């Protein structure tokens, strides 16, 4: 069991890092979408 645990933990850390990157990308995309919406709304 001890031999299995470290690789599982490594994979969990990888998934955690991916989740953080995805969350960051989603936040950035949301910000850009809001800016586009504001710009379209302010068109003459």
MOPAC internal coordinates of N, CA, C and O (Angstrom, degrees):
PM7 1SCF
backbone

  N    0.0000 0     0.00 0     0.00 0    0    0    0
  C    1.4508 1     0.00 0     0.00 0    1    0    0
  C    1.5257 1   111.45 1     0.00 0    2    1    0
  O    1.2310 1   119.87 1   143.17 1    3    2    1
  N    1.3173 1   117.86 1   -36.83 1    3    2    1
  C    1.4555 1   120.93 1  -178.59 1    5    3    2
  C    1.5227 1   111.64 1   -63.94 1    6    5    3
  O    1.2310 1   119.65 1   149.53 1    7    6    5
  N    1.3231 1   118.27 1   -30.47 1    7    6    5
  C    1.4568 1   121.29 1   179.70 1    9    7    6
  C    1.5261 1   111.62 1   -72.99 1   10    9    7
  O    1.2310 1   120.56 1   153.12 1   11   10    9
  N    1.3105 1   116.53 1   -26.88 1   11   10    9
  C    1.4591 1   121.15 1  -178.74 1   13   11   10
  C    1.5250 1   110.65 1   -80.25 1   14   13   11
  O    1.2310 1   120.04 1   143.43 1   15   14   13
  N    1.3012 1   117.53 1   -36.57 1   15   14   13
  C    1.4537 1   121.86 1  -173.16 1   17   15   14
  C    1.5317 1   114.13 1   -59.36 1   18   17   15
  O    1.2310 1   118.35 1   130.17 1   19   18   17
  N    1.3200 1   120.74 1   -49.83 1   19   18   17
  C    1.4632 1   118.92 1  -179.10 1   21   19   18
  C    1.5412 1   113.97 1   -57.71 1   22   21   19
  O    1.2310 1   118.77 1   134.95 1   23   22   21
  N    1.3397 1   119.94 1   -45.05 1   23   22   21
  C    1.4684 1   117.57 1   177.20 1   25   23   22
  C    1.5312 1   112.53 1   -62.14 1   26   25   23
  O    1.2310 1   120.38 1   144.08 1   27   26   25
  N    1.3292 1   116.88 1   -35.92 1   27   26   25
  C    1.4644 1   119.91 1   178.04 1   29   27   26
  C    1.5299 1   109.80 1   -64.75 1   30   29   27
  O    1.2310 1   120.40 1   137.55 1   31   30   29
  N    1.3114 1   116.84 1   -42.45 1   31   30   29
  C    1.4567 1   120.42 1   178.43 1   33   31   30
  C    1.5223 1   110.92 1   -63.85 1   34   33   31
  O    1.2310 1   120.14 1   140.59 1   35   34   33
  N    1.3137 1   117.34 1   -39.41 1   35   34   33
  C    1.4603 1   120.82 1   177.24 1   37   35   34
  C    1.5246 1   110.62 1   -61.37 1   38   37   35
  O    1.2310 1   120.62 1   137.41 1   39   38   37
  N    1.3090 1   116.43 1   -42.59 1   39   38   37
  C    1.4713 1   120.57 1   178.75 1   41   39   38
  C    1.5285 1   110.71 1   -66.00 1   42   41   39
  O    1.2310 1   120.27 1   140.70 1   43   42   41
  N    1.3264 1   117.09 1   -39.30 1   43   42   41
  C    1.4596 1   120.04 1   177.85 1   45   43   42
  C    1.5261 1   111.31 1   -63.72 1   46   45   43
  O    1.2310 1   120.44 1   140.23 1   47   46   45
  N    1.3156 1   116.76 1   -39.77 1   47   46   45
  C    1.4598 1   119.92 1   177.25 1   49   47   46
  C    1.5296 1   110.84 1   -64.81 1   50   49   47
  O    1.2310 1   120.41 1   141.90 1   51   50   49
  N    1.3254 1   116.82 1   -38.10 1   51   50   49
  C    1.4574 1   121.39 1   177.46 1   53   51   50
  C    1.5250 1   110.40 1   -63.79 1   54   53   51
  O    1.2310 1   120.47 1   135.26 1   55   54   53
  N    1.3240 1   116.71 1   -44.74 1   55   54   53
  C    1.4642 1   121.18 1   178.20 1   57   55   54
  C    1.5286 1   109.98 1   -62.67 1   58   57   55
  O    1.2310 1   120.34 1   139.50 1   59   58   57
  N    1.3256 1   116.95 1   -40.50 1   59   58   57
  C    1.4638 1   120.70 1   178.28 1   61   59   58
  C    1.5243 1   110.62 1   -60.78 1   62   61   59
  O    1.2310 1   120.21 1   134.14 1   63   62   61
  N    1.3236 1   117.20 1   -45.86 1   63   62   61
  C    1.4646 1   121.07 1   178.90 1   65   63   62
  C    1.5253 1   111.13 1   -62.16 1   66   65   63
  O    1.2310 1   120.41 1   138.28 1   67   66   65
  N    1.3263 1   116.83 1   -41.72 1   67   66   65
  C    1.4631 1   120.39 1   177.98 1   69   67   66
  C    1.5165 1   110.66 1   -62.60 1   70   69   67
  O    1.2310 1   120.51 1   138.71 1   71   70   69
  N    1.3251 1   116.63 1   -41.29 1   71   70   69
  C    1.4619 1   120.93 1   179.25 1   73   71   70
  C    1.5244 1   111.09 1   -62.09 1   74   73   71
  O    1.2310 1   120.74 1   139.16 1   75   74   73
  N    1.3113 1   116.19 1   -40.84 1   75   74   73
  C    1.4652 1   120.48 1   178.19 1   77   75   74
  C    1.5237 1   110.13 1   -63.85 1   78   77   75
  O    1.2310 1   120.08 1   136.93 1   79   78   77
  N    1.3262 1   117.44 1   -43.07 1   79   78   77
  C    1.4595 1   120.95 1   179.06 1   81   79   78
  C    1.5221 1   111.25 1   -64.62 1   82   81   79
  O    1.2310 1   120.26 1   138.90 1   83   82   81
  N    1.3259 1   117.12 1   -41.10 1   83   82   81
  C    1.4634 1   121.15 1   179.18 1   85   83   82
  C    1.5271 1   109.60 1   -64.49 1   86   85   83
  O    1.2310 1   120.28 1   134.98 1   87   86   85
  N    1.3196 1   117.07 1   -45.02 1   87   86   85
  C    1.4666 1   120.66 1   179.76 1   89   87   86
  C    1.5252 1   110.83 1   -60.88 1   90   89   87
  O    1.2310 1   120.63 1   139.50 1   91   90   89
  N    1.3075 1   116.39 1   -40.50 1   91   90   89
  C    1.4617 1   120.57 1   178.62 1   93   91   90
  C    1.5242 1   110.91 1   -64.94 1   94   93   91
  O    1.2310 1   120.33 1   137.35 1   95   94   93
  N    1.3233 1   116.97 1   -42.65 1   95   94   93
  C    1.4651 1   121.03 1   179.31 1   97   95   94
  C    1.5253 1   110.99 1   -65.50 1   98   97   95
  O    1.2310 1   120.24 1   140.32 1   99   98   97
  N    1.3222 1   117.14 1   -39.68 1   99   98   97
  C    1.4674 1   121.06 1   178.79 1  101   99   98
  C    1.5243 1   110.01 1   -63.89 1  102  101   99
  O    1.2310 1   120.55 1   137.03 1  103  102  101
  N    1.3164 1   116.56 1   -42.97 1  103  102  101
  C    1.4618 1   120.58 1   179.14 1  105  103  102
  C    1.5262 1   110.72 1   -62.71 1  106  105  103
  O    1.2310 1   120.28 1   136.79 1  107  106  105
  N    1.3155 1   117.06 1   -43.21 1  107  106  105
  C    1.4634 1   121.05 1   179.07 1  109  107  106
  C    1.5281 1   110.83 1   -65.02 1  110  109  107
  O    1.2310 1   120.47 1   137.40 1  111  110  109
  N    1.3253 1   116.70 1   -42.60 1  111  110  109
  C    1.4631 1   120.56 1   179.25 1  113  111  110
  C    1.5252 1   110.46 1   -63.29 1  114  113  111
  O    1.2310 1   120.23 1   139.59 1  115  114  113
  N    1.3058 1   117.16 1   -40.41 1  115  114  113
  C    1.4582 1   121.33 1   178.08 1  117  115  114
  C    1.5205 1   110.84 1   -62.31 1  118  117  115
  O    1.2310 1   120.70 1   137.74 1  119  118  117
  N    1.3069 1   116.27 1   -42.26 1  119  118  117
  C    1.4593 1   121.21 1   179.20 1  121  119  118
  C    1.5319 1   110.87 1   -62.70 1  122  121  119
  O    1.2310 1   120.43 1   136.73 1  123  122  121
  N    1.3080 1   116.78 1   -43.27 1  123  122  121
  C    1.4652 1   121.09 1   178.80 1  125  123  122
  C    1.5229 1   110.33 1   -65.48 1  126  125  123
  O    1.2310 1   120.29 1   138.27 1  127  126  125
  N    1.3186 1   117.05 1   -41.73 1  127  126  125
  C    1.4668 1   120.93 1   178.81 1  129  127  126
  C    1.5225 1   110.74 1   -61.51 1  130  129  127
  O    1.2310 1   120.17 1   138.00 1  131  130  129
  N    1.3189 1   117.28 1   -42.00 1  131  130  129
  C    1.4634 1   121.22 1   178.15 1  133  131  130
  C    1.5204 1   110.87 1   -63.48 1  134  133  131
  O    1.2310 1   120.40 1   138.46 1  135  134  133
  N    1.3270 1   116.83 1   -41.54 1  135  134  133
  C    1.4619 1   120.73 1   179.18 1  137  135  134
  C    1.5290 1   110.79 1   -64.45 1  138  137  135
  O    1.2310 1   120.50 1   136.92 1  139  138  137
  N    1.3191 1   116.66 1   -43.08 1  139  138  137
  C    1.4669 1   120.52 1   177.90 1  141  139  138
  C    1.5276 1   109.86 1   -61.44 1  142  141  139
  O    1.2310 1   120.66 1   135.88 1  143  142  141
  N    1.3200 1   116.34 1   -44.12 1  143  142  141
  C    1.4577 1   120.85 1   179.51 1  145  143  142
  C    1.5265 1   110.98 1   -59.98 1  146  145  143
  O    1.2310 1   120.35 1   135.17 1  147  146  145
  N    1.3202 1   116.94 1   -44.83 1  147  146  145
  C    1.4749 1   120.67 1   177.85 1  149  147  146
  C    1.5203 1   110.63 1   -61.26 1  150  149  147
  O    1.2310 1   120.72 1   135.85 1  151  150  149
  N    1.3250 1   116.22 1   -44.15 1  151  150  149
  C    1.4636 1   119.81 1  -178.58 1  153  151  150
  C    1.5261 1   111.78 1   -64.82 1  154  153  151
  O    1.2310 1   120.33 1   139.83 1  155  154  153
  N    1.3127 1   116.98 1   -40.17 1  155  154  153
  C    1.4714 1   120.91 1   178.39 1  157  155  154
  C    1.5316 1   109.18 1   -66.60 1  158  157  155
  O    1.2310 1   120.63 1   138.94 1  159  158  157
  N    1.3181 1   116.40 1   -41.06 1  159  158  157
  C    1.4611 1   120.67 1   179.98 1  161  159  158
  C    1.5265 1   111.54 1   -63.52 1  162  161  159
  O    1.2310 1   120.27 1   148.04 1  163  162  161
  N    1.3313 1   117.10 1   -31.96 1  163  162  161
  C    1.4666 1   121.36 1  -177.28 1  165  163  162
  C    1.5199 1   113.18 1   -88.57 1  166  165  163
  O    1.2310 1   119.81 1  -175.85 1  167  166  165
  N    1.3213 1   117.96 1     4.15 1  167  166  165
  C    1.4580 1   119.44 1   176.89 1  169  167  166
  C    1.5298 1   109.62 1   -65.79 1  170  169  167
  O    1.2310 1   120.66 1   -36.17 1  171  170  169
  N    1.3402 1   116.35 1   143.83 1  171  170  169
  C    1.4798 1   119.20 1  -179.70 1  173  171  170
  C    1.5191 1   112.02 1   -67.92 1  174  173  171
  O    1.2310 1   120.10 1   180.00 1  175  174  173

